[in-house]
Amino acid sequence: MRFSTKAIHVGEEQRDDLAAPLHQSTTFVFERLTDLELVARGEKFAYTRVGNPTQSLLEKKVAALEGGKASVVFASGMAAISALVLSAAKGGDHIISTDIIYESTHELFEFLRELGVEVSFVDTSNAENVEAALRESTKLVFLETPTNPTMKLSDIKAVAEVVKDKNENTLVAVDNTFMTPYFQRPLELGADVVVHSATKYLCGHGDALGGVVVGDSELVSKMRRGVLKDFGGAISPFNAWLIIRGLKTLAIRMERHEKNAMVVAKFLEEHPKVKRVFYPGLESFPQFELAKRQMSGFGGMLSFELADESRAQRVLESVRICKLAVSLGTVETLIEHPYSMTHRRFPNKEAFGITKGLIRLSIGLENVEDITEDLEQALERA
Ligand SMILES: Cc1ncc(COP(=O)(O)O)c(C=O)c1O
């Protein structure tokens, strides 16, 4: 099966109802006490905080799309990321993370420091920096590529090679939220684990929170039994069902997000009020060669910097079709100001390029002329 066929058909072979049923039940009835053995073998469900047929269908689909052996779903992207780090590292262990990342992931790593986990924030766009930061105690290297919001890339293959050279057991994880498996498959590039905020493109419609971790079966079962069960960040079956429905159109949505984003990126690049555009699909993007090698497309996210940063608020408040909102990956175009919204509390943000003039766009599926005309009139007023 190819990508879209997998998204549509994986896990749905055994039923005669075309649309997936929604299993809202929180508990599952046993015939005999020994059914517990079936639960332990993963052949029966017991309680929805640990597993449920609707959650399981979503897990099968995402694992198949990422090319992983197993997957476990969570209530949000952050629940998935925290399950991964709590399974991978304990007090005294060391984690390396991309330095510019989603603010909550950064804050989660800061919180881990309080629990005795050592964390190094590193510019992972150069694999040599990762090599230099590796220690005997490094249990996890966490990459976000492209990074949120500056779109900087890390070379997943190069990083995985330096890490595995030093220690086979150090996990390399990639937050693949921005690209989705449609454009980037980290496991094929040597990573061990992929995490997603399924809230974004996997769902695609901005109406369900969710998170996923994909990896080998042992790691996934450690997360399910060890963290999901006891910390309790289970996804609601209804949200899992909405994300299953979203996944079925992932490929065509990503194609259109990308097509629109390329037009908008080129439009902004030509605009006199715009200083710089950060979109991996532009030839002017500093890592354009890596983008072409590592990804099969460039996605729907881009950022741009205004020539006059004092005009950012005016642009953001003048749009009519684009919606001023955090989050991304929805059918609607979303515009936001990382400096004061998604990365408000990020330390030293200006040194990382998160300036007052930086605006992030999640390009939606509207007719692209309507998006560019909307941005044109907003820039005009600024
Ligand atoms: C790259 C990235 N990872 C993780 C998250 C967290 O996901 P969630 O909001 O589903 O917890 C986000 C949210 O914006 C994100 O952009």
The ligand as an ORCA input file, in Angstrom:
! r2SCAN-3c Opt
* xyz 0 1
  C       6.226     21.574     16.925
  C       5.223     21.362     18.034
  N       5.375     20.314     18.855
  C       4.501     20.088     19.863
  C       3.440     20.918     20.096
  C       2.511     20.645     21.241
  O       1.323     20.068     20.792
  P      -0.088     20.137     21.570
  O      -0.540     21.549     21.511
  O      -0.944     19.179     20.810
  O       0.177     19.682     22.972
  C       3.238     22.004     19.250
  C       2.081     22.909     19.462
  O       1.970     23.958     18.854
  C       4.156     22.239     18.193
  O       4.022     23.297     17.358
*
